[in-house]
Amino acid sequence: MKRFLIPIIVMAALVALLAAGLRHDPRRLPSALIGKPAPAFELPRLDAAHTTISSRAMHGQVWVLNVWASWCEACRDEHPLLMKFAAKGIAPVYGLDYQDDAEPALQWLAQAGNPYRATLVDRDGRTGIDYGVYGVPETFVIDRGGVVRYRQAGPLTQASLDTVILPLVARLQRETVNE
């Protein structure tokens, strides 16, 4: 009798673990960076490789970092929303061209439009790793003090912009930096 109980108990435990895993939304990946300083970087610009931009240059302003690549289909899906967001001038949007080649990235921005104040090149993916990027696209909202306040894994949607990002950016812009 015990011989038959052990496999049944093991099977029940596996079913319970599977059921617990299915309750989690895979689009809601946690980020260890929320509430912590954004990783520092100094990276070359996509359109001017001899010029670098440092994360220190964004200090004092609320800004958005969008991680993308020309080979990313989901990035193409979210691109029109980024164009609309950037056109409103609510907050500067910086692009992080993740593990991509310059020529196709420049071609894609020339064809689809360029929502970015500047696009930074992360060819080896180290900056993306510092930000905990699981895959592209990912978007981060960073406050005036350089603290990550929000991360969205996957493409932006109109709903995420309207209900999370726009209200958050507006609130952060009203706050002062506590230094």
HELIX and SHEET records of a PDB file:
HELIX    1   1 LYS A    2  LEU A   22  1                                  21    
HELIX    2   2 SER A   55  MET A   58  5                                   4    
HELIX    3   3 GLU A   73  LYS A   88  1                                  16    
HELIX    4   4 ALA A  102  ALA A  112  1                                  11    
HELIX    5   5 ARG A  126  ASP A  130  1                                   5    
HELIX    6   6 GLN A  158  SER A  160  1                                   3    
HELIX    7   7 LEU A  161  ILE A  165  3                                   5    
HELIX    8   8 LEU A  166  ARG A  174  1                                   9    
SHEET    1   A 2 GLU A  42  PRO A  44  0                                        
SHEET    2   A 2 THR A  52  SER A  54 -1                                        
SHEET    1   B 5 ALA A 118  ASP A 122  0                                        
SHEET    2   B 5 VAL A  93  TYR A  98  1                                        
SHEET    3   B 5 TRP A  63  TRP A  68  1                                        
SHEET    4   B 5 GLU A 138  ILE A 142 -1                                        
SHEET    5   B 5 VAL A 148  ALA A 153 -1                                        
END                                                                             
